Amino acid sequence: MVALLATVYAVWLVYAGGVAQILLSALLYAPGMLLFALAKRQHGQPVFTGVERVIAAGVLATALAAVWGLWHGRLTLG
């Protein structure tokens, strides 16, 4: 129950930051997916379940949109 509340709170904080912060936070979450996949593989589990695959695709798409925005100057770090 505590983990669920912490997750909901973390999602709310990212949402409250605005679209630019969501894009930038995806740049931090995307590399974390690699560590997640590595840990799952070490435990002999499938890397992503069906739901995790959808979430990973969304995070990756958002991170790519952030990279595009940074590259073209539509998104700044400041």
C-alpha positions as CSV (number, residue, x, y, z in Angstrom):
1,M,0.0,0.0,0.0
2,V,2.8,2.4,0.8
3,A,4.5,1.6,-2.5
4,L,1.3,2.4,-4.4
5,L,0.9,5.7,-2.6
6,A,4.5,6.6,-3.3
7,T,4.1,5.7,-7.0
8,V,0.9,7.8,-7.3
9,Y,2.7,10.7,-5.5
10,A,5.7,10.5,-7.8
11,V,3.5,10.4,-10.9
12,W,1.7,13.5,-9.6
13,L,4.9,15.4,-9.0
14,V,6.1,14.7,-12.6
15,Y,2.7,15.7,-13.9
16,A,2.6,18.9,-11.8
17,G,5.9,20.0,-13.3
18,G,4.4,20.4,-16.7
19,V,5.0,19.0,-20.2
20,A,8.6,20.2,-20.4
21,Q,9.4,18.5,-17.1
22,I,7.7,15.2,-18.3
23,L,9.8,15.2,-21.4
24,L,13.0,15.9,-19.5
25,S,12.2,13.3,-16.8
26,A,11.7,10.7,-19.6
27,L,15.4,11.3,-20.4
28,L,16.2,10.1,-16.9
29,Y,13.8,7.2,-16.9
30,A,14.9,5.7,-20.3
31,P,18.4,4.7,-19.1
32,G,16.8,3.2,-16.0
33,M,14.9,0.8,-18.2
34,L,18.2,-0.7,-19.3
35,L,19.1,-1.4,-15.7
36,F,15.6,-2.8,-15.1
37,A,16.0,-5.1,-18.1
38,L,19.4,-6.2,-17.0
39,A,18.1,-7.1,-13.5
40,K,15.2,-9.0,-14.9
41,R,17.5,-11.0,-17.3
42,Q,19.8,-11.9,-14.4
43,H,16.9,-13.4,-12.6
44,G,15.9,-15.4,-15.6
45,Q,12.6,-13.5,-16.1
46,P,11.2,-12.1,-19.2
47,V,12.5,-8.6,-19.7
48,F,9.1,-6.9,-20.0
49,T,5.6,-8.2,-19.4
50,G,2.8,-6.9,-21.6
51,V,2.0,-3.9,-19.4
52,E,5.7,-3.1,-18.9
53,R,6.3,-3.3,-22.6
54,V,3.6,-0.6,-23.2
55,I,5.0,1.6,-20.4
56,A,8.6,1.2,-21.8
57,A,7.4,2.1,-25.3
58,G,5.8,5.2,-23.9
59,V,8.8,6.3,-21.9
60,L,11.1,5.7,-24.9
61,A,8.8,7.6,-27.2
62,T,8.7,10.5,-24.7
63,A,12.5,10.4,-24.3
64,L,12.9,10.5,-28.1
65,A,10.5,13.5,-28.3
66,A,12.6,15.2,-25.6
67,V,15.8,14.6,-27.6
68,W,14.1,16.0,-30.7
69,G,13.0,19.1,-28.7
70,L,16.4,19.7,-27.3
71,W,18.1,19.2,-30.7
72,H,15.7,21.7,-32.4
73,G,15.7,24.2,-29.6
74,R,12.1,23.8,-28.6
75,L,13.0,22.4,-25.2
76,T,15.6,23.8,-22.9
77,L,17.2,22.5,-19.8
78,G,16.9,25.8,-18.0
